Amino acid sequence: MLRAEGFRVNHKRVERIWRREGLKVPKKQPKRGRLWFNDGSCVRLQAEHPNHLWSYDFVFERTHDNKPLRILTIVDEFTRECLALKAGRKIKSEDVIHILTDLFIQRGAPAYLRSDNGPEFTATAVREWLERLRVQTLFIEPGCPWENGYVESFNGKLRDELLNREIFYTLTEAEVLLERWRINYNTKRPHSSLGYRPPAPEAIQPQLA
């Protein structure tokens, strides 16, 4: 981000400033092997191109009055772009269908959707609707969130960079701040896996006031 602003710095200088100011320096993540069956085949399908494989999940938060807040996160595993951040007091299977419908109209339907086995994703209505659209569902093993690693990683960034830093007084405020963060994440925030480029720098996004 500093380089994009015209500063001539390297990562060592930035890390020295982080430590001097008492800020948290991200630790290098250990390498993780893929999951394999006994016959040598790989469990996890890898995204091969944009719109090939999306993954989605829920993040749980509370507003200042201690009322529950559910956030549906949807990520394109190939581009790393956050396709949607939708908040609500309750998000049921019917709401999931409506949110996906809007995305399918805008972007086309993906070939696969990966998720855990939550009732909002495994509901008969959702599965039959996706089947009619020829979108295949990929459900991870219960208790194995690492099988949905891309969206879990995204959820961690969302919590570190927004949810742990903001107090949401109302649902509307949460919706506005979530969308503002999503646009910044997609168009400005550098991603190491993409050569420190944002997932969608070319996307024309409306800027929130």
C-alpha positions as CSV (number, residue, x, y, z in Angstrom):
1,M,0.0,0.0,0.0
2,L,2.9,2.4,0.7
3,R,4.5,1.6,-2.6
4,A,1.2,2.3,-4.3
5,E,1.3,5.7,-2.7
6,G,4.8,6.3,-4.1
7,F,6.9,5.5,-1.1
8,R,10.2,3.6,-1.6
9,V,10.2,1.1,1.2
10,N,10.8,-2.7,1.7
11,H,9.1,-5.1,4.0
12,K,11.9,-5.0,6.5
13,R,11.6,-1.3,7.1
14,V,7.8,-1.6,7.5
15,E,8.3,-4.4,10.1
16,R,10.8,-2.3,12.0
17,I,8.2,0.5,12.3
18,W,5.5,-2.0,13.3
19,R,7.7,-3.3,16.1
20,R,8.9,0.1,17.2
21,E,5.3,1.4,17.5
22,G,4.2,-1.8,19.4
23,L,1.9,-3.0,16.6
24,K,1.2,-6.6,15.8
25,V,3.5,-8.0,13.1
26,P,1.9,-10.8,11.1
27,K,3.6,-14.1,11.6
28,K,4.6,-16.2,8.6
29,Q,2.0,-18.9,8.1
30,P,3.3,-22.5,8.1
31,K,2.8,-24.6,5.0
32,R,-0.1,-26.9,5.0
33,G,-0.5,-30.1,3.1
34,R,-3.6,-30.9,1.1
35,L,-6.1,-33.5,2.3
36,W,-5.9,-36.8,0.5
37,F,-7.9,-40.0,0.3
38,N,-6.2,-43.4,0.8
39,D,-6.2,-43.9,-3.0
40,G,-4.1,-40.7,-3.4
41,S,-7.0,-38.5,-4.8
42,C,-7.4,-35.0,-3.4
43,V,-10.4,-34.1,-1.3
44,R,-10.4,-30.4,-2.0
45,L,-11.4,-29.2,-5.5
46,Q,-9.2,-26.3,-6.6
47,A,-10.6,-23.3,-8.4
48,E,-9.3,-23.1,-12.0
49,H,-10.7,-19.8,-13.3
50,P,-12.9,-16.9,-12.1
51,N,-16.5,-17.9,-11.4
52,H,-15.5,-21.6,-11.2
53,L,-15.8,-22.1,-7.4
54,W,-17.3,-19.9,-4.8
55,S,-17.3,-20.6,-1.1
56,Y,-19.6,-19.1,1.5
57,D,-20.0,-19.1,5.3
58,F,-21.4,-17.2,8.2
59,V,-19.6,-14.9,10.7
60,F,-21.3,-14.1,14.0
61,E,-21.2,-10.7,15.7
62,R,-23.4,-8.5,18.0
63,T,-24.5,-5.0,17.8
64,H,-23.9,-2.6,20.8
65,D,-27.3,-3.6,22.3
66,N,-26.1,-7.2,22.4
67,K,-28.5,-8.3,19.7
68,P,-27.2,-11.0,17.4
69,L,-25.8,-10.2,14.0
70,R,-25.2,-12.7,11.2
71,I,-23.0,-11.9,8.3
72,L,-23.0,-14.1,5.1
73,T,-19.6,-14.0,3.4
74,I,-19.2,-15.2,-0.2
75,V,-15.8,-15.4,-1.9
76,D,-14.6,-16.4,-5.4
77,E,-11.8,-18.8,-4.5
78,F,-9.8,-18.1,-7.8
79,T,-9.8,-14.3,-7.7
80,R,-10.1,-14.0,-3.9
81,E,-12.7,-11.3,-4.5
82,C,-15.4,-10.9,-1.8
83,L,-18.6,-11.1,-3.8
84,A,-21.0,-10.3,-1.0
85,L,-21.1,-9.3,2.7
86,K,-24.7,-9.5,3.8
87,A,-25.8,-8.8,7.4
88,G,-29.0,-9.6,9.2
89,R,-30.5,-10.4,12.5
90,K,-31.5,-13.8,11.0
91,I,-30.5,-15.2,7.6
92,K,-32.5,-18.2,6.6
93,S,-32.2,-20.5,3.7
94,E,-34.7,-18.4,1.8
95,D,-32.5,-15.4,2.3
96,V,-29.5,-17.3,1.1
97,I,-31.4,-18.1,-2.2
98,H,-32.3,-14.4,-2.6
99,I,-28.7,-13.2,-2.1
100,L,-27.3,-15.8,-4.5
101,T,-30.0,-15.0,-7.1
102,D,-28.8,-11.4,-7.2
103,L,-25.1,-12.5,-7.6
104,F,-26.0,-15.0,-10.3
105,I,-27.8,-12.3,-12.2
106,Q,-24.8,-10.0,-11.9
107,R,-22.0,-12.5,-12.5
108,G,-23.5,-15.7,-13.8
109,A,-23.7,-18.9,-11.7
110,P,-20.5,-20.6,-10.6
111,A,-19.8,-24.3,-11.4
112,Y,-19.4,-25.1,-7.7
113,L,-20.4,-23.8,-4.3
114,R,-18.4,-24.9,-1.2
115,S,-19.8,-24.6,2.3
116,D,-20.1,-26.3,5.7
117,N,-23.1,-28.3,6.7
118,G,-25.1,-25.5,8.2
119,P,-28.9,-25.8,7.9
120,E,-29.0,-22.6,5.7
121,F,-26.8,-24.3,3.1
122,T,-28.0,-27.9,3.3
123,A,-31.8,-27.0,3.3
124,T,-33.7,-29.0,0.6
125,A,-34.9,-25.7,-1.0
126,V,-31.4,-24.5,-1.5
127,R,-30.0,-27.8,-2.8
128,E,-32.9,-28.3,-5.2
129,W,-32.7,-24.7,-6.4
130,L,-28.9,-25.0,-7.1
131,E,-29.5,-28.4,-8.8
132,R,-31.9,-26.8,-11.2
133,L,-29.3,-24.2,-12.1
134,R,-26.7,-26.9,-12.5
135,V,-24.5,-25.5,-9.6
136,Q,-22.8,-28.4,-7.8
137,T,-22.5,-28.2,-4.0
138,L,-19.4,-29.2,-2.1
139,F,-19.9,-29.8,1.6
140,I,-16.9,-30.0,3.9
141,E,-16.6,-32.7,6.5
142,P,-18.2,-31.7,9.9
143,G,-15.7,-30.2,12.3
144,C,-13.1,-29.6,9.5
145,P,-13.2,-25.8,8.8
146,W,-9.8,-26.0,7.1
147,E,-11.5,-27.7,4.2
148,N,-13.1,-24.4,3.5
149,G,-9.9,-22.6,3.9
150,Y,-10.3,-19.6,1.5
151,V,-13.5,-18.3,3.1
152,E,-12.2,-19.1,6.6
153,S,-9.1,-17.0,5.9
154,F,-11.3,-14.2,4.6
155,N,-13.4,-14.4,7.7
156,G,-10.3,-14.0,9.9
157,K,-9.3,-10.9,7.9
158,L,-12.8,-9.5,8.2
159,R,-12.7,-9.9,12.0
160,D,-9.2,-8.6,12.5
161,E,-9.6,-5.5,10.2
162,L,-13.2,-4.6,10.9
163,L,-15.3,-6.5,13.4
164,N,-12.8,-6.2,16.2
165,R,-12.3,-2.5,15.6
166,E,-15.9,-1.2,15.2
167,I,-18.9,-1.0,17.5
168,F,-22.1,-1.4,15.5
169,Y,-25.0,0.5,17.1
170,T,-27.6,-0.5,14.5
171,L,-28.0,-3.1,11.7
172,T,-28.0,-0.3,9.1
173,E,-24.6,1.0,10.4
174,A,-23.2,-2.6,10.2
175,E,-24.5,-2.9,6.6
176,V,-22.9,0.4,5.5
177,L,-19.5,-0.3,7.1
178,L,-19.4,-3.9,5.8
179,E,-20.0,-2.8,2.2
180,R,-17.4,0.0,2.6
181,W,-14.9,-2.5,3.8
182,R,-15.8,-5.0,1.1
183,I,-15.1,-2.4,-1.6
184,N,-11.8,-1.5,-0.1
185,Y,-10.9,-5.2,0.2
186,N,-11.6,-5.8,-3.4
187,T,-10.2,-2.7,-5.0
188,K,-7.4,-1.3,-2.8
189,R,-6.2,-3.9,-0.2
190,P,-3.1,-5.7,-1.6
191,H,-3.1,-9.6,-1.4
192,S,0.1,-11.5,-1.1
193,S,-1.3,-14.4,-3.0
194,L,-2.0,-12.1,-6.0
195,G,1.4,-10.5,-6.1
196,Y,0.3,-7.8,-3.7
197,R,-2.5,-6.6,-6.0
198,P,-6.1,-6.2,-5.0
199,P,-8.5,-8.9,-6.4
200,A,-10.6,-6.5,-8.6
201,P,-8.7,-3.2,-9.1
202,E,-10.4,-2.7,-12.5
203,A,-13.9,-3.0,-11.0
204,I,-16.0,0.1,-11.1
205,Q,-17.5,0.3,-7.6
206,P,-19.7,3.1,-6.2
207,Q,-17.8,4.9,-3.4
208,L,-19.8,5.3,-0.2
209,A,-19.9,8.8,1.4
